[in-house]
Structure formats: structure tokens, C-alpha cells
């Protein structure tokens, strides 16, 4: 998070590693599955997004939308399959050829999935077993001193090889870390060091600035810069926006209503207010990183109540529904620092650490993608097809000046990686914590607002 006046970071994120040598399959919830909503036609996508899809994914717009839809169909099937045969289910993902794969632990289960039209893969350990290993590993990490646990960048599940994939900083502390391999098969990947504080750059239309003091206050030392995510509405009709929790400068305080401003780069103290935070969460029981911003009339007048995501050069993408992360699904994210960039979900359950300015560690859970994300994109929207998938929390390229330089510098570590926070758990948490106030019954905007 960049301070425009004083270069002091409020939050820094541990790097997120995405190994290209393993296939990381998803952990799927056992709740009721829902049909994937319809998406926009290929010719309705913004030109800049089409360019990013071709550049980053080597797909046509139609192929991108088809693969995104196929991923949501697989997610629904896998959820039902796991509910019916929990001992046999061992993961699901979209392969590099775009075909859906279901991993199972028995030939009988493989016959069922094959008959339903899916490729199958036999593996020795089911999803429940590897989830238990992940939980045990997290408990072990919590017993370590903070200066040691900081070397553990992230941990994800690799169902195909029945193992945990642990990313450890390529530092002396990381080299000496004695990973408990008796918990489960563990593959260790060395990644760049955690680096310094995450700095955020302004991003034109989808950027906001905020501070725990008034911009007119003579004691103000700096302002934080983050990105708006998905425009939303609650049961009372309030115009809201979902962003990252670590962007709230009053996080953890009794009154979290820090003001959010549209940056006036020539005169920061007179930047117009767009609203204020009403909720924010970083870690805790849910492991989510999100905030809720209640927008004012000025923000609504700028179109912040519309179902759109602003990307490069002011172009907008219309959001048509919600999706869930599943390994292999194509994704794109918005942001004026890196513009539209695209990639694939490489793991749909990842745990990593964020550190507050006070040095407190928070465990964050989300999904990892290979999309390049630069400083300034925190809180921005992540989509699959035209479905809202999640918001940006952190990146291993946050300090890079450009995606081109990030791709070169991080190639030896598996390339760029972004941590996203899935949208459905965010909405559920906001609703549960609303107390009937702002955010109660919240939904992401998917239909235009008419006056």
C-alpha cells in the first residue's frame, strides 16, 4: 500500500509462488451447487480485455468464455460428486488442453466420472486426507517463532501428486527450516524473499485513496492507495463496493469508517470523497481479506452503482454473475497499474501470511492465479469470463515497475502469481457481520441501474 506523501507501508504481503511443474487441483466446498449464469457474447468484451486474453492466455475471446463456462460446470459436478462419494473424490481441474478432469481414488469412481463425460485420474489420497494434512501443517506453522514462520510464503494442495506444496523464501532462514515431512508428502519450492512493504500506485479511474485522518489535517503524514473491486447493493438498496480489507487504515478500530476519496493528484487535500468503509476483515477465523465501502451520491453519479469493472483506458466490462475458482479456469483482472492482465487459477486453496505495520502476522486464505498484478491493484476485481470471481489481495510482483520486468525476474521461481479472495465467502461474511445494517443481503451488481 503506497503512501503518497510518506513512503511508509501499512501492510506487506508475503510472496505467492505458483509452480509450473505441478498441477494444483482445487478444494471444493460441499454446499449446494448452483448453475453457472450466462455470460456476455465474445463480441461484447472490451477491446483491451481481448488483447490481454490473446497476449496472456493465447486464446480467442470465444475460447476464453467457453473455458470459463466449462470450469463452472466442472465445479458444480465436482461438488455433487464429492457430496455423494466423499471417500473417492480427490480433486478436479481444467487441463492444459481445456478438458475437465476429475481425480478419484477407486476404479469404480473413475467409471462413474468417465460415463458422465469426464477425464479421470487415479490418485492414492482423497481430498479429505490432504485437507487434514493442510490443517496439521498450519497448526505446526503457528508454533514457530514469527521470524521463522515469515520464511513460509504459502502452502497449497497438489492433488495429482498427493502432496502439499510449500513455498519457502530463498533466504538463510528458509534454507534452515525443518519442514515436517511426516505430516504428508511435502514439496518445497524456493521463492524470492518476502521483500519490503507492498507499495500501491494510483490507477486513474479505479483507484481510491484513504487515510485515518482528514486530508485537511495538518498532522497527516500520508495517504494509502488501493483499488475498487465489485460494485454491489444490499437489501436496503445501498450502493456499495467490495475491496481489500488491508486497505482500511482503521482496520481493527471500533470506528472503521475511514473516508475513501477519488484522488486529485494535483491537490490531494481537496480530493472529493466517494464514501467510507463500513466493514473490513484481515485474516481471523475466515482467513478473508476484504472491505466494504458505502458509496455516497457523488460516487453513484460517477457510475459506481453500475455492474461494471473499469480496466485500462477507461474501458468497462459488464459483470453478469458470480463464479468460483477452480484450478485451470482462465481469469482476468482489472487495474490501471497493470491494465487488464490474464492467467489461470493454479490453486483454489492457498494460505499465506500478511503482516501489519505493527509486525502482526495474519493468515490469509484464497486462490492463486498466474496473472500479473502490480502495486496499486490491491482490492481490484478478478473475473472468469464475465463472472465475478474474487478480489486481489497480494502478489509476488507488487514492487515490479512493469509486468514485462516481473515476468523476467520471476521466471526462475515459476512466474508471476496473484492471491485472490473468492467473492462468495466475502458476500456471506459481509452479510453475517452486517447486523441488519449496511451489507445486509448484499449481492454483486449484475444488472444496469436505470434512473
Legacy VTK file of the C-alpha trace (Angstrom):
# vtk DataFile Version 3.0
C-alpha trace
ASCII
DATASET POLYDATA
POINTS 451 float
0.000 0.000 0.000
1.685 3.175 -1.100
1.804 6.346 0.925
1.549 9.259 -1.496
3.127 11.641 0.980
5.154 9.433 3.329
6.528 6.191 1.918
5.598 4.068 4.951
3.710 0.866 4.320
0.759 -0.206 6.434
0.708 -3.798 5.234
3.135 -6.045 3.428
2.287 -9.369 1.849
4.382 -12.494 1.677
5.154 -13.644 -1.865
2.875 -16.176 -3.504
4.523 -18.922 -5.503
2.875 -20.636 -8.443
4.865 -23.647 -9.584
4.513 -24.512 -13.237
5.855 -28.035 -12.712
2.899 -29.300 -10.707
-0.830 -29.300 -11.281
-2.585 -27.871 -8.279
-6.148 -29.128 -8.030
-8.948 -27.468 -6.061
-10.628 -27.993 -2.753
-14.342 -27.743 -3.405
-16.943 -26.872 -0.830
-19.682 -29.383 -0.113
-22.516 -26.867 -0.197
-25.322 -26.920 -2.730
-24.108 -26.230 -6.248
-25.728 -23.602 -8.437
-25.975 -23.391 -12.197
-23.468 -21.087 -13.844
-25.061 -17.825 -15.009
-24.989 -16.717 -18.602
-22.064 -14.617 -19.772
-21.592 -11.908 -22.359
-21.007 -12.763 -26.009
-17.419 -12.653 -27.253
-18.038 -9.519 -29.318
-19.224 -7.660 -26.182
-15.845 -7.882 -24.408
-13.752 -4.678 -24.244
-11.013 -4.449 -26.877
-8.278 -4.127 -24.233
-9.504 -7.278 -22.488
-9.499 -9.157 -25.800
-5.886 -8.085 -26.304
-4.956 -9.304 -22.801
-6.663 -12.661 -23.404
-4.693 -13.184 -26.624
-1.403 -11.966 -25.081
-1.558 -13.798 -21.746
-3.670 -16.878 -22.495
-3.185 -17.365 -26.241
-6.937 -17.866 -26.532
-9.622 -16.289 -28.666
-12.436 -14.473 -26.818
-14.791 -17.359 -27.605
-12.302 -19.930 -26.280
-11.823 -17.849 -23.124
-15.556 -17.655 -22.422
-16.090 -21.336 -23.260
-13.293 -22.448 -20.938
-14.572 -20.199 -18.155
-18.059 -21.709 -18.527
-16.614 -25.240 -18.609
-14.776 -24.547 -15.350
-18.001 -23.535 -13.600
-19.768 -26.654 -14.920
-16.920 -28.798 -13.567
-17.114 -27.073 -10.218
-20.827 -27.938 -9.982
-20.235 -31.557 -10.994
-17.302 -31.980 -8.609
-19.275 -30.524 -5.703
-22.091 -33.020 -6.260
-19.640 -35.904 -6.827
-17.806 -35.152 -3.592
-21.057 -34.946 -1.622
-22.136 -38.351 -2.924
-18.724 -40.119 -2.732
-16.522 -38.211 -0.254
-14.096 -41.081 0.153
-13.484 -41.342 -3.582
-13.189 -37.676 -4.556
-9.603 -36.458 -4.935
-9.895 -33.129 -6.791
-10.865 -31.645 -10.140
-9.277 -29.233 -12.588
-9.259 -27.957 -16.150
-6.310 -29.476 -18.005
-3.931 -27.539 -20.214
-5.900 -28.750 -23.226
-9.059 -27.191 -21.774
-10.678 -30.532 -20.891
-12.117 -31.107 -17.387
-10.503 -33.778 -15.199
-11.857 -35.463 -12.063
-9.393 -37.196 -9.733
-10.639 -40.253 -7.827
-9.236 -42.947 -5.559
-11.027 -46.029 -6.929
-11.649 -47.628 -10.345
-15.378 -47.725 -9.577
-15.485 -43.959 -9.077
-13.443 -43.476 -12.243
-16.033 -45.455 -14.219
-18.795 -43.173 -12.938
-16.977 -39.947 -13.854
-15.938 -41.368 -17.226
-19.531 -42.324 -18.009
-20.507 -38.731 -17.209
-18.070 -37.495 -19.873
-15.049 -36.506 -17.768
-11.410 -37.469 -17.982
-10.290 -39.195 -14.770
-7.074 -39.588 -12.829
-6.463 -42.210 -10.123
-4.608 -40.877 -7.061
-3.826 -42.536 -3.690
-5.163 -39.932 -1.248
-8.617 -38.362 -1.239
-9.430 -34.689 -0.741
-10.371 -35.101 2.923
-6.980 -36.647 3.698
-4.986 -33.856 2.085
-7.164 -31.188 3.670
-6.363 -32.753 7.035
-2.650 -32.566 6.212
-3.023 -28.891 5.291
-4.685 -28.218 8.632
-1.919 -30.026 10.519
0.718 -28.060 8.628
-0.967 -24.795 9.551
-1.008 -25.829 13.200
2.732 -26.550 13.005
3.431 -23.145 11.437
1.575 -21.473 14.302
4.056 -22.988 16.773
7.057 -21.337 15.075
8.586 -18.002 16.121
7.421 -15.168 13.861
10.900 -14.536 12.447
10.944 -18.175 11.312
7.343 -18.530 10.108
7.803 -15.475 7.859
10.021 -17.636 5.640
6.978 -19.759 4.712
5.430 -17.860 1.818
2.405 -20.092 1.106
1.137 -23.667 1.137
-1.208 -25.284 -1.377
-2.503 -28.758 -2.170
-1.274 -30.706 -5.202
-3.885 -33.454 -5.570
-2.304 -35.023 -8.648
0.844 -35.923 -6.708
-0.893 -36.317 -3.318
1.265 -33.732 -1.575
1.437 -30.288 -0.053
3.419 -27.708 -2.000
5.175 -25.310 0.362
6.801 -22.124 -0.901
9.703 -21.021 1.284
11.728 -17.833 0.947
15.147 -18.337 -0.629
16.903 -16.947 2.460
19.228 -18.406 5.123
16.240 -18.832 7.460
14.284 -20.560 4.727
17.160 -22.909 3.962
17.395 -23.976 7.609
13.646 -24.541 8.036
12.956 -28.157 9.005
9.640 -28.877 7.284
7.719 -31.721 8.995
7.555 -34.233 6.142
5.820 -36.761 8.386
2.601 -34.734 8.138
2.305 -35.597 4.428
4.462 -35.685 1.364
5.763 -32.139 1.123
7.337 -30.494 -1.902
9.337 -27.360 -1.126
9.699 -24.546 -3.656
12.192 -21.753 -3.020
10.829 -18.324 -3.885
12.239 -14.792 -3.722
12.406 -13.291 -0.246
9.289 -11.619 1.117
10.704 -8.240 0.104
9.742 -4.967 1.674
6.365 -3.370 2.244
3.796 -3.600 -0.543
3.503 -0.231 -2.253
0.433 0.731 -4.264
0.430 3.076 -7.247
-2.556 5.221 -8.254
-4.667 3.702 -11.001
-6.736 6.511 -12.510
-10.459 5.682 -12.628
-10.478 2.624 -10.381
-8.126 3.997 -7.743
-9.091 5.404 -4.365
-7.089 6.952 -1.564
-7.843 6.830 2.138
-6.390 7.810 5.488
-7.237 7.501 9.180
-7.147 11.314 9.317
-8.856 14.000 7.278
-6.927 15.008 4.162
-7.074 18.561 5.532
-5.497 17.554 8.871
-2.104 19.203 9.410
-0.914 16.008 11.166
-1.497 13.904 8.052
1.697 12.106 7.058
0.452 10.191 4.027
-2.450 8.504 2.285
-2.962 4.887 1.259
-3.804 3.901 -2.319
-5.928 0.890 -3.273
-8.426 -0.210 -5.929
-12.163 -0.526 -6.071
-13.467 -4.040 -6.667
-17.041 -5.068 -7.474
-19.947 -2.648 -7.268
-22.671 -4.153 -5.095
-26.036 -3.445 -3.486
-27.642 -4.600 -0.246
-31.254 -5.338 0.673
-31.863 -1.684 1.535
-30.622 -0.527 -1.875
-27.352 0.993 -0.637
-24.637 1.440 -3.272
-21.561 -0.469 -2.044
-18.156 -1.564 -3.280
-16.047 -4.540 -2.213
-12.298 -4.041 -1.885
-9.388 -5.408 0.195
-9.520 -5.386 3.995
-5.899 -4.366 4.474
-6.706 -1.126 2.627
-8.791 0.188 5.565
-6.487 2.427 7.659
-8.830 1.981 10.639
-8.836 -1.812 10.458
-9.462 -3.275 13.897
-10.627 0.000 15.438
-14.087 0.455 16.926
-14.983 3.012 14.244
-13.842 1.733 10.875
-15.473 4.489 8.836
-12.337 5.903 7.251
-13.221 8.098 4.275
-12.479 6.972 0.727
-11.555 9.645 -1.830
-11.174 9.989 -5.575
-7.544 11.141 -5.850
-6.888 14.640 -7.109
-3.181 14.189 -7.859
-2.646 17.958 -8.245
-4.322 18.786 -4.935
-4.584 15.735 -2.649
-6.147 17.625 0.332
-9.094 18.601 -1.863
-9.768 15.146 -3.320
-13.556 14.556 -3.414
-14.978 11.955 -1.021
-16.612 8.869 -2.578
-17.775 7.141 0.598
-16.387 5.354 3.646
-15.533 1.904 4.947
-18.258 0.151 6.930
-16.612 -3.273 7.348
-13.100 -4.649 6.998
-11.534 -8.027 7.728
-7.977 -9.319 7.549
-7.403 -12.959 8.468
-9.174 -14.181 11.579
-11.402 -17.254 11.599
-12.431 -16.848 7.964
-8.947 -16.025 6.656
-10.502 -13.492 4.264
-9.069 -10.120 3.224
-11.944 -7.814 2.275
-13.560 -4.475 2.998
-16.964 -2.963 2.329
-17.234 0.653 1.189
-20.541 2.502 1.372
-20.594 4.876 -1.600
-22.011 8.408 -1.488
-24.107 10.286 -4.058
-21.006 11.666 -5.791
-19.705 8.129 -6.354
-23.082 6.990 -7.643
-23.090 9.942 -10.012
-19.772 8.680 -11.400
-21.353 5.301 -12.168
-20.103 3.370 -9.156
-23.527 1.721 -8.779
-23.300 0.035 -12.182
-22.371 -3.659 -12.785
-19.067 -2.855 -14.441
-15.350 -3.280 -13.833
-13.139 -0.476 -15.070
-9.966 -1.561 -16.793
-7.365 0.109 -18.977
-8.096 3.351 -20.798
-11.464 3.672 -19.088
-12.959 0.594 -20.789
-15.577 -1.324 -18.833
-16.546 -4.972 -18.561
-20.136 -5.800 -17.632
-20.417 -8.337 -14.790
-23.116 -10.942 -15.451
-22.942 -13.187 -12.357
-20.758 -14.975 -9.823
-18.234 -17.782 -10.278
-15.998 -19.939 -8.116
-12.254 -20.539 -8.526
-11.294 -23.941 -9.864
-7.842 -24.962 -10.998
-7.293 -24.400 -14.700
-10.037 -21.793 -15.067
-8.993 -18.741 -17.110
-9.118 -15.462 -15.208
-8.502 -11.783 -15.914
-8.107 -8.895 -13.504
-8.570 -5.172 -13.824
-6.148 -2.461 -12.769
-4.615 0.700 -14.145
-1.119 -0.236 -12.916
-1.016 -3.453 -14.912
-4.184 -2.784 -17.019
-6.083 -5.929 -17.952
-3.916 -8.989 -17.365
-4.950 -12.628 -17.570
-3.811 -16.031 -16.363
-5.115 -19.291 -14.964
-6.139 -20.424 -11.495
-3.206 -22.571 -10.320
-4.611 -23.497 -6.890
-8.024 -22.709 -5.484
-6.936 -23.004 -1.847
-3.779 -21.246 -0.742
-2.714 -19.985 2.662
-0.174 -17.196 3.072
0.764 -14.515 5.581
0.156 -10.778 5.583
1.953 -8.597 8.102
0.619 -5.393 9.624
2.738 -2.305 10.241
2.976 -3.471 13.849
4.514 -6.763 12.682
1.442 -8.871 13.469
1.018 -11.902 11.192
-2.390 -12.690 9.679
-3.174 -15.951 7.863
-4.987 -15.263 4.593
-6.800 -17.936 2.568
-7.718 -17.610 -1.069
-6.846 -18.842 -4.545
-3.698 -18.352 -6.608
-3.531 -17.368 -10.262
-0.732 -16.744 -12.729
-1.992 -13.266 -13.700
0.492 -10.437 -13.250
-0.556 -7.937 -10.581
1.412 -4.781 -9.789
1.359 -2.362 -6.887
-1.901 -0.401 -6.974
-4.139 -3.349 -7.922
-4.949 -4.408 -4.343
-8.706 -4.758 -3.909
-9.337 -4.833 -7.667
-11.715 -7.191 -9.424
-10.843 -10.686 -10.711
-13.193 -12.253 -13.270
-13.529 -15.559 -15.113
-15.327 -14.945 -18.378
-17.712 -12.190 -17.311
-18.335 -13.655 -13.841
-17.120 -12.052 -10.606
-14.584 -14.479 -9.112
-12.791 -12.528 -6.373
-10.647 -9.539 -5.455
-6.878 -9.059 -5.438
-5.156 -9.388 -2.052
-1.432 -9.758 -2.778
1.158 -10.550 -5.419
4.762 -11.620 -5.808
5.216 -8.806 -8.361
3.790 -5.905 -6.347
7.075 -3.992 -6.326
7.881 -4.510 -10.019
7.721 -1.467 -12.334
6.003 -3.447 -15.107
4.695 -6.903 -15.919
7.403 -7.358 -18.534
10.131 -6.899 -15.920
8.208 -9.034 -13.400
7.907 -11.891 -15.889
11.669 -11.899 -16.480
12.676 -11.532 -12.830
10.271 -14.206 -11.550
10.587 -16.744 -14.376
13.038 -18.891 -12.381
10.552 -19.004 -9.500
7.568 -20.138 -11.565
6.449 -16.744 -12.900
4.084 -14.103 -11.575
1.405 -15.090 -9.078
-1.542 -13.296 -7.522
-3.530 -14.156 -4.392
-7.267 -13.672 -4.880
-10.023 -13.776 -2.255
-13.128 -15.623 -3.556
-16.243 -13.487 -3.831
-18.916 -15.845 -2.456
-17.335 -16.240 1.028
-16.826 -12.472 1.120
-20.515 -11.827 0.468
-21.535 -14.363 3.127
-19.183 -12.826 5.702
-20.354 -9.270 4.976
-23.998 -10.306 5.323
-23.345 -12.190 8.578
-21.450 -9.259 10.130
-23.855 -6.539 8.971
-26.236 -6.764 11.928
-29.022 -5.768 9.560
-27.179 -2.590 8.549
-25.016 -1.791 5.542
-24.233 -5.005 3.676
-27.239 -6.991 4.867
-28.410 -9.145 1.946
-25.532 -7.915 -0.227
-25.239 -9.011 -3.862
-22.834 -8.067 -6.630
-24.394 -5.821 -9.262
-25.203 -7.748 -12.447
-27.973 -5.590 -13.926
-27.647 -1.945 -15.019
-29.200 0.690 -12.769
-31.640 2.934 -14.603
-32.708 6.330 -13.349
LINES 1 452
451 0 1 2 3 4 5 6 7 8 9 10 11 12 13 14 15 16 17 18 19 20 21 22 23 24 25 26 27 28 29 30 31 32 33 34 35 36 37 38 39 40 41 42 43 44 45 46 47 48 49 50 51 52 53 54 55 56 57 58 59 60 61 62 63 64 65 66 67 68 69 70 71 72 73 74 75 76 77 78 79 80 81 82 83 84 85 86 87 88 89 90 91 92 93 94 95 96 97 98 99 100 101 102 103 104 105 106 107 108 109 110 111 112 113 114 115 116 117 118 119 120 121 122 123 124 125 126 127 128 129 130 131 132 133 134 135 136 137 138 139 140 141 142 143 144 145 146 147 148 149 150 151 152 153 154 155 156 157 158 159 160 161 162 163 164 165 166 167 168 169 170 171 172 173 174 175 176 177 178 179 180 181 182 183 184 185 186 187 188 189 190 191 192 193 194 195 196 197 198 199 200 201 202 203 204 205 206 207 208 209 210 211 212 213 214 215 216 217 218 219 220 221 222 223 224 225 226 227 228 229 230 231 232 233 234 235 236 237 238 239 240 241 242 243 244 245 246 247 248 249 250 251 252 253 254 255 256 257 258 259 260 261 262 263 264 265 266 267 268 269 270 271 272 273 274 275 276 277 278 279 280 281 282 283 284 285 286 287 288 289 290 291 292 293 294 295 296 297 298 299 300 301 302 303 304 305 306 307 308 309 310 311 312 313 314 315 316 317 318 319 320 321 322 323 324 325 326 327 328 329 330 331 332 333 334 335 336 337 338 339 340 341 342 343 344 345 346 347 348 349 350 351 352 353 354 355 356 357 358 359 360 361 362 363 364 365 366 367 368 369 370 371 372 373 374 375 376 377 378 379 380 381 382 383 384 385 386 387 388 389 390 391 392 393 394 395 396 397 398 399 400 401 402 403 404 405 406 407 408 409 410 411 412 413 414 415 416 417 418 419 420 421 422 423 424 425 426 427 428 429 430 431 432 433 434 435 436 437 438 439 440 441 442 443 444 445 446 447 448 449 450
